[in-house]
Amino acid sequence: MAAAKSAVVIGASMGGLLTARALSDAYAKVVLVDRDTLPEEPSARRGVPQDRQLHVLLARGRTALEELFPGLTVELARLGAPLVDLHGDVHWYNDGYRMSRADSPLIGIGIGRPLLEHAIRARIAALPGVEIVDGHEVLGLTASPDRRRVTGVRVRSTAGVERTIGAELVVDAAGRASRTPMWLEELGFRRPVEEQVRIGVTYVTRTYRRDKRHLDGLLGALTNAMPGAPRTGIVAVQEDGAFAVALSGVLGEEPPTDHDGMLAFADTLAAPQVAEVIRDSEALGDAVKMRYPMSTRRRYERLRRFPAGHLVVADALCSFNPVYGQGMTVAALEALLLRRLLVDGTDDLARRFFREASAIVDGPWSIAVGTDLRFPEVTGRRSAKVRFVNAYVHRLHRTATTDPVLGAAFLRVLNLVDPPTALMAPGIALRVLRGPRSGR
């Protein structure tokens, strides 16, 4: 297929970077626009407030990034990011039950968001035909006289200079603050229906110098929130010999940011390793707090009319409760989808993309929302299926204390390698129904 003329991507965070990579095979020119002045070295920036929070790259996310950027795993390892067996190297406490560990092929990367984004941005900047325009805010879309096709974006620099960047395709990767719903109304189209589940997550992250004696020499620990215990704690290895500790609470439960307060919070968790790291390790910086009010899914696939030359991706399409670590992986899977669809051309691209992206989102959305609906304070429809699945998964966690096969099955679903339905396979269901072996 001959390369199309040009494309513009709004937002140079992870979603935008991965989208630019997908577009670079099909478009002669790709312009990546971001309102921040992007740092030359790995560092947090204002436009990505979650930069300083703990991030987890799921196993499927790592392999998806490897498809988009061959050799990236080795490059990140050379930059000091450890590889992590997500079943064998992590203490998992699910619903208070400690999962039996086992070696697995589920490999993640212990890396902070700034370093990961910096490494990918360097790859993007080196691609022929890609231009990164930072320090520019996107003011709105431009369109054809009949308003049926998007033709570019209007931007304004930090110096106040406004101009138009023309494009045959404009992709909104601006995250949760996406203005596409408003822009659609301005062009005479309907807004998408939004599904929201308000969970009220507050999370705090602090990094510590890693002591290999902690966590029994392993690389991570995690305990989840559940009804009656609305607190989560995570320890994850990072680059440069560090552990990141993230504490979170839901529905008004807020972790403190001072040492004593964080330690007292961690002491209430099922995983003792979290408090161990806070108590005995040297802090490498201050704790940083962030709030996330709700998961939001915008149903663009249900719109009957949508302007040609426009797409919405990543968090602008669906943003998940960050505790489940799904955002970057879903963005990478959407980028792979877009690259595949462009092989067949740009005709009817929006309809094709939104339909298949919806299928990508369905699994992680059901995991995040279904789990959040366990809390009676969360507003949402609890179908008989949701209630059954939550009870079934709770029993799975109890049985996984002595059955590593169940732990592996759960982690494959959590890491988006298998669909949630895999947990209902006959062999898995039989193990769950038998319950845990005695003596544990």
C-alpha positions as CSV (number, residue, x, y, z in Angstrom):
1,M,0.0,0.0,0.0
2,A,1.3,3.4,-0.9
3,A,2.0,5.6,2.1
4,A,-0.8,8.2,2.8
5,K,0.3,11.8,3.2
6,S,0.2,12.7,6.8
7,A,-1.3,12.0,10.3
8,V,-1.4,13.9,13.5
9,V,-1.4,12.4,17.0
10,I,-2.7,14.5,19.9
11,G,-0.7,13.6,23.0
12,A,2.9,12.3,23.3
13,S,2.4,10.1,26.3
14,M,2.4,6.3,26.1
15,G,-0.8,6.1,24.1
16,G,0.3,8.7,21.6
17,L,3.8,7.3,21.2
18,L,2.5,3.8,20.5
19,T,0.0,5.2,18.0
20,A,2.7,7.1,16.2
21,R,4.6,3.9,15.8
22,A,1.6,2.1,14.3
23,L,1.0,5.0,11.9
24,S,4.6,5.4,10.8
25,D,4.3,2.3,8.5
26,A,1.3,3.7,6.6
27,Y,1.8,7.5,6.6
28,A,4.7,9.4,5.0
29,K,4.6,12.0,7.8
30,V,3.4,11.6,11.4
31,V,3.3,14.7,13.7
32,L,3.1,14.1,17.4
33,V,1.7,17.1,19.3
34,D,2.0,17.7,23.1
35,R,1.4,20.7,25.2
36,D,4.4,19.9,27.5
37,T,8.0,20.7,26.7
38,L,9.3,17.1,26.6
39,P,12.3,16.4,28.8
40,E,15.6,15.3,27.2
41,E,16.2,12.9,30.1
42,P,13.9,10.5,31.9
43,S,11.9,12.6,34.3
44,A,8.3,13.2,35.3
45,R,6.4,16.0,33.6
46,R,3.3,18.1,34.4
47,G,1.1,16.7,31.6
48,V,1.4,13.1,32.9
49,P,0.7,13.5,36.7
50,Q,0.7,9.8,37.2
51,D,4.4,9.7,36.0
52,R,5.6,9.5,39.6
53,Q,3.3,6.7,40.6
54,L,4.2,3.0,40.5
55,H,3.5,1.5,37.1
56,V,3.3,-2.1,36.2
57,L,3.8,-3.4,32.6
58,L,1.8,-6.6,32.3
59,A,3.3,-9.6,30.5
60,R,1.1,-9.1,27.5
61,G,2.1,-5.5,27.4
62,R,5.8,-6.4,27.3
63,T,5.3,-8.7,24.4
64,A,3.1,-6.2,22.6
65,L,5.8,-3.5,23.0
66,E,8.3,-6.0,21.7
67,E,6.2,-6.5,18.6
68,L,6.1,-2.7,18.0
69,F,9.8,-2.1,19.0
70,P,11.9,-5.3,18.4
71,G,14.7,-5.6,21.0
72,L,13.1,-3.2,23.5
73,T,13.2,-5.7,26.3
74,V,16.9,-6.2,26.0
75,E,17.4,-2.4,25.7
76,L,15.4,-1.8,28.9
77,A,17.4,-4.5,30.7
78,R,20.6,-2.8,29.7
79,L,19.2,0.4,31.2
80,G,18.9,-1.4,34.5
81,A,15.3,-2.5,34.5
82,P,15.0,-6.0,35.9
83,L,13.0,-8.8,34.3
84,V,10.4,-10.3,36.6
85,D,8.8,-13.7,36.6
86,L,5.3,-12.5,37.6
87,H,4.4,-15.8,39.2
88,G,7.7,-17.0,40.6
89,D,9.3,-13.7,41.7
90,V,6.3,-12.1,43.4
91,H,4.4,-12.6,46.7
92,W,0.7,-12.6,45.7
93,Y,-2.0,-12.1,48.4
94,N,-5.4,-12.2,46.8
95,D,-8.4,-11.7,49.1
96,G,-6.0,-12.4,51.9
97,Y,-4.9,-15.8,50.5
98,R,-1.2,-16.2,49.7
99,M,-0.8,-17.7,46.2
100,S,1.4,-20.7,45.8
101,R,4.4,-19.6,43.7
102,A,5.8,-21.3,40.6
103,D,8.2,-20.6,37.7
104,S,6.3,-19.2,34.7
105,P,6.8,-17.7,31.2
106,L,4.9,-14.5,32.4
107,I,7.8,-12.0,32.3
108,G,7.3,-8.4,33.2
109,I,9.7,-5.5,33.5
110,G,10.5,-3.6,36.7
111,I,10.6,0.0,35.4
112,G,9.4,3.5,36.2
113,R,7.1,5.3,33.8
114,P,9.6,8.1,33.0
115,L,12.4,5.7,31.9
116,L,10.0,3.5,29.8
117,E,8.4,6.6,28.1
118,H,11.9,8.1,27.5
119,A,13.2,4.9,25.8
120,I,10.1,4.6,23.6
121,R,10.1,8.3,22.7
122,A,13.7,8.0,21.6
123,R,12.7,5.1,19.3
124,I,9.8,7.2,17.9
125,A,12.0,10.3,17.3
126,A,14.4,8.2,15.3
127,L,11.7,6.9,12.9
128,P,11.8,8.5,9.4
129,G,8.9,10.9,8.8
130,V,8.0,11.3,12.5
131,E,8.0,14.9,13.9
132,I,7.5,15.6,17.6
133,V,6.0,19.1,18.2
134,D,6.1,19.8,21.9
135,G,5.1,23.0,23.7
136,H,1.9,23.2,21.6
137,E,-1.7,22.9,22.8
138,V,-4.3,21.5,20.5
139,L,-7.2,24.0,20.4
140,G,-9.6,22.0,18.2
141,L,-10.1,20.1,14.9
142,T,-10.4,21.5,11.4
143,A,-12.9,19.9,9.0
144,S,-14.1,19.9,5.4
145,P,-16.9,22.3,4.4
146,D,-19.5,19.6,4.9
147,R,-18.0,18.7,8.3
148,R,-18.0,15.1,7.4
149,R,-14.2,14.8,7.4
150,V,-11.5,16.0,9.8
151,T,-8.7,17.7,8.0
152,G,-6.2,18.6,10.8
153,V,-5.8,20.4,14.1
154,R,-5.5,24.0,15.3
155,V,-2.6,24.4,17.7
156,R,-1.1,27.2,19.8
157,S,2.5,27.4,21.0
158,T,3.6,28.4,24.5
159,A,4.5,31.8,22.9
160,G,0.9,32.2,21.8
161,V,1.3,31.6,18.1
162,E,-1.6,29.8,16.5
163,R,-1.4,27.7,13.3
164,T,-3.1,24.8,11.6
165,I,-1.5,21.4,11.0
166,G,-3.2,19.6,8.1
167,A,-3.6,15.8,8.1
168,E,-5.5,13.0,6.5
169,L,-5.9,11.4,9.9
170,V,-6.1,12.9,13.4
171,V,-5.8,10.5,16.4
172,D,-6.8,11.7,19.8
173,A,-4.5,10.1,22.4
174,A,-4.9,12.9,24.9
175,G,-6.0,10.6,27.8
176,R,-8.9,11.0,30.2
177,A,-9.0,14.7,29.4
178,S,-9.9,14.0,25.8
179,R,-12.0,16.7,24.2
180,T,-13.2,14.7,21.2
181,P,-16.8,14.4,22.7
182,M,-17.0,18.2,22.7
183,W,-15.4,18.5,19.2
184,L,-17.9,16.0,17.8
185,E,-20.8,18.2,19.0
186,E,-19.2,21.2,17.3
187,L,-19.1,19.3,14.0
188,G,-22.7,18.2,14.3
189,F,-22.2,14.6,15.6
190,R,-23.4,13.0,18.7
191,R,-21.3,12.4,21.8
192,P,-20.5,8.8,22.6
193,V,-22.3,7.1,25.5
194,E,-20.1,7.0,28.6
195,E,-20.1,4.1,31.0
196,Q,-18.6,5.1,34.4
197,V,-17.9,3.2,37.6
198,R,-16.9,5.5,40.5
199,I,-14.4,3.8,42.7
200,G,-12.6,6.8,44.3
201,V,-9.1,5.4,44.4
202,T,-6.4,7.4,46.2
203,Y,-2.9,6.1,45.9
204,V,0.5,7.0,47.2
205,T,3.9,6.0,45.8
206,R,7.4,6.3,47.4
207,T,10.6,4.7,46.2
208,Y,13.2,3.1,48.5
209,R,16.7,1.7,48.1
210,R,16.3,-2.0,47.5
211,D,17.7,-4.4,50.1
212,K,17.9,-7.9,48.6
213,R,17.2,-9.4,52.0
214,H,13.7,-8.1,51.8
215,L,10.8,-10.0,50.2
216,D,12.8,-13.2,50.8
217,G,14.9,-12.1,47.9
218,L,12.0,-11.8,45.5
219,L,11.2,-8.9,43.3
220,G,7.6,-7.9,44.3
221,A,4.7,-8.3,46.6
222,L,1.0,-7.4,46.2
223,T,-2.2,-7.6,48.3
224,N,-5.5,-6.4,46.9
225,A,-8.5,-4.6,48.3
226,M,-11.7,-6.4,49.1
227,P,-15.0,-5.6,50.8
228,G,-14.3,-4.9,54.4
229,A,-10.6,-4.3,53.7
230,P,-10.5,-1.4,51.1
231,R,-6.7,-1.1,51.1
232,T,-4.1,-2.3,48.6
233,G,-0.3,-2.5,48.9
234,I,2.3,-3.2,46.2
235,V,6.1,-3.5,46.2
236,A,7.7,-3.6,42.7
237,V,11.3,-3.7,41.8
238,Q,12.5,-0.8,39.6
239,E,15.6,0.3,37.7
240,D,18.7,1.4,39.5
241,G,18.4,-0.8,42.6
242,A,15.1,0.6,43.8
243,F,11.8,-0.7,45.1
244,A,8.6,1.3,44.5
245,V,5.9,1.0,47.1
246,A,2.4,2.0,46.3
247,L,-0.4,2.1,48.9
248,S,-4.0,2.8,47.8
249,G,-7.5,3.0,49.2
250,V,-10.9,3.1,47.7
251,L,-14.2,4.8,48.6
252,G,-12.6,7.5,50.7
253,E,-9.8,5.4,52.2
254,E,-6.7,7.6,51.8
255,P,-3.1,6.5,52.5
256,P,-1.0,9.0,54.4
257,T,2.3,10.3,52.9
258,D,4.5,10.5,56.0
259,H,6.7,7.6,57.1
260,D,4.8,6.7,60.3
261,G,1.4,7.0,58.6
262,M,2.5,4.9,55.6
263,L,3.9,2.2,57.9
264,A,0.8,2.1,60.1
265,F,-1.3,1.8,56.9
266,A,0.9,-1.0,55.5
267,D,0.8,-2.9,58.8
268,T,-2.9,-3.5,58.2
269,L,-2.3,-5.3,54.9
270,A,-2.3,-9.0,54.4
271,A,1.2,-8.9,52.8
272,P,3.7,-8.2,55.6
273,Q,6.4,-7.6,53.0
274,V,5.0,-4.1,52.2
275,A,5.5,-2.8,55.7
276,E,8.9,-4.6,55.9
277,V,10.2,-2.4,53.0
278,I,8.8,0.8,54.5
279,R,10.1,0.0,57.9
280,D,13.6,-1.0,57.1
281,S,14.6,0.8,53.8
282,E,16.1,4.1,52.9
283,A,13.6,6.4,51.2
284,L,14.8,7.9,47.9
285,G,12.3,10.7,47.7
286,D,9.1,12.0,49.1
287,A,5.8,10.2,48.8
288,V,3.5,11.4,46.0
289,K,-0.3,11.2,46.2
290,M,-2.8,11.0,43.3
291,R,-6.6,10.5,43.1
292,Y,-8.5,8.7,40.5
293,P,-12.3,9.1,40.7
294,M,-13.7,6.6,38.2
295,S,-13.2,4.2,35.4
296,T,-14.7,5.6,32.1
297,R,-15.4,3.9,28.9
298,R,-16.6,5.9,25.9
299,R,-18.6,3.8,23.5
300,Y,-17.5,5.2,20.1
301,E,-18.3,1.8,18.5
302,R,-22.0,2.5,19.1
303,L,-22.1,5.8,17.1
304,R,-23.9,5.5,13.8
305,R,-22.1,8.5,12.4
306,F,-18.5,9.5,13.0
307,P,-16.3,11.9,11.0
308,A,-13.8,10.4,8.5
309,G,-10.1,11.0,9.3
310,H,-10.5,10.8,13.1
311,L,-9.8,8.2,15.7
312,V,-9.7,8.0,19.5
313,V,-7.3,5.6,21.4
314,A,-5.9,4.5,24.7
315,D,-7.2,6.3,27.8
316,A,-9.2,8.7,25.7
317,L,-11.2,5.6,24.6
318,C,-11.3,3.8,28.0
319,S,-9.5,4.5,31.2
320,F,-9.3,1.8,33.9
321,N,-8.9,1.8,37.6
322,P,-5.1,2.1,37.7
323,V,-4.7,-0.5,40.5
324,Y,-5.1,-3.2,37.9
325,G,-2.2,-1.9,35.7
326,Q,-4.0,-2.4,32.4
327,G,-3.7,1.0,30.7
328,M,-0.3,0.7,28.9
329,T,-1.0,-2.9,27.8
330,V,-4.4,-2.0,26.3
331,A,-2.8,1.0,24.5
332,A,-0.1,-1.3,23.0
333,L,-2.7,-3.8,21.9
334,E,-4.7,-1.0,20.2
335,A,-1.6,0.2,18.4
336,L,-1.0,-3.3,17.1
337,L,-4.6,-3.4,15.9
338,L,-4.3,-0.1,14.2
339,R,-1.2,-1.1,12.4
340,R,-2.9,-4.3,11.2
341,L,-6.0,-2.5,10.0
342,L,-4.0,0.1,8.0
343,V,-2.5,-2.7,5.9
344,D,-6.0,-2.8,4.2
345,G,-6.1,1.0,3.8
346,T,-8.0,3.8,5.5
347,D,-11.5,3.3,4.1
348,D,-14.0,3.1,6.8
349,L,-11.1,3.1,9.3
350,A,-13.0,4.5,12.3
351,R,-15.8,1.9,12.1
352,R,-13.3,-1.0,11.8
353,F,-11.0,0.3,14.5
354,F,-13.7,1.1,17.1
355,R,-15.4,-2.3,16.6
356,E,-12.2,-4.3,17.1
357,A,-10.9,-2.0,19.8
358,S,-14.1,-2.6,21.7
359,A,-13.3,-6.3,21.7
360,I,-9.8,-5.6,23.1
361,V,-11.3,-3.5,25.9
362,D,-14.0,-5.9,26.9
363,G,-11.8,-8.3,28.8
364,P,-9.8,-5.8,31.0
365,W,-13.0,-3.7,31.5
366,S,-14.9,-6.7,32.8
367,I,-11.9,-7.5,35.1
368,A,-11.7,-4.0,36.5
369,V,-15.3,-3.1,36.8
370,G,-16.5,-6.6,37.9
371,T,-13.9,-6.6,40.7
372,D,-14.8,-3.0,41.8
373,L,-18.5,-4.0,41.9
374,R,-17.6,-6.4,44.8
375,F,-17.8,-3.3,47.0
376,P,-21.5,-2.6,47.9
377,E,-20.8,1.1,48.0
378,V,-19.9,1.2,44.3
379,T,-22.8,2.1,42.1
380,G,-23.4,-0.3,39.1
381,R,-25.4,-3.1,37.8
382,R,-24.6,-6.4,39.5
383,S,-25.9,-9.1,37.2
384,A,-26.1,-12.7,38.3
385,K,-23.1,-13.4,36.1
386,V,-21.0,-10.7,37.9
387,R,-22.0,-12.0,41.3
388,F,-21.2,-15.6,40.3
389,V,-17.8,-14.8,38.8
390,N,-16.8,-12.8,41.9
391,A,-17.7,-15.6,44.2
392,Y,-16.0,-18.1,41.9
393,V,-12.7,-16.1,41.7
394,H,-12.7,-15.7,45.5
395,R,-12.8,-19.5,45.8
396,L,-10.1,-19.8,43.1
397,H,-7.9,-17.5,45.3
398,R,-8.5,-19.7,48.3
399,T,-7.6,-22.9,46.4
400,A,-4.6,-21.3,44.7
401,T,-2.9,-21.3,48.1
402,T,-2.0,-24.9,47.4
403,D,-2.6,-25.2,43.7
404,P,-0.1,-23.3,41.5
405,V,-2.0,-24.3,38.4
406,L,-4.9,-22.0,39.5
407,G,-2.4,-19.3,40.3
408,A,-1.0,-19.5,36.8
409,A,-4.4,-19.5,35.2
410,F,-5.4,-16.4,37.2
411,L,-2.2,-14.5,36.4
412,R,-2.5,-15.3,32.6
413,V,-6.0,-13.6,32.7
414,L,-4.7,-10.7,34.9
415,N,-1.9,-10.2,32.5
416,L,-4.3,-10.1,29.5
417,V,-2.6,-13.2,27.9
418,D,-5.9,-15.2,28.2
419,P,-9.5,-14.0,28.2
420,P,-11.4,-14.1,31.5
421,T,-13.5,-17.0,30.2
422,A,-10.3,-19.2,30.5
423,L,-10.9,-19.3,34.2
424,M,-14.1,-21.3,33.5
425,A,-12.4,-24.0,31.4
426,P,-13.4,-27.5,32.6
427,G,-10.0,-28.4,34.0
428,I,-9.7,-25.1,35.9
429,A,-13.3,-25.2,37.2
430,L,-12.8,-28.7,38.5
431,R,-9.8,-27.6,40.5
432,V,-11.6,-24.6,41.9
433,L,-14.7,-26.7,43.0
434,R,-12.5,-29.3,44.7
435,G,-11.1,-26.5,46.9
436,P,-7.7,-26.3,48.6
437,R,-5.8,-29.3,49.6
438,S,-5.9,-29.9,53.4
439,G,-3.0,-29.1,55.6
440,R,-2.2,-25.7,54.2
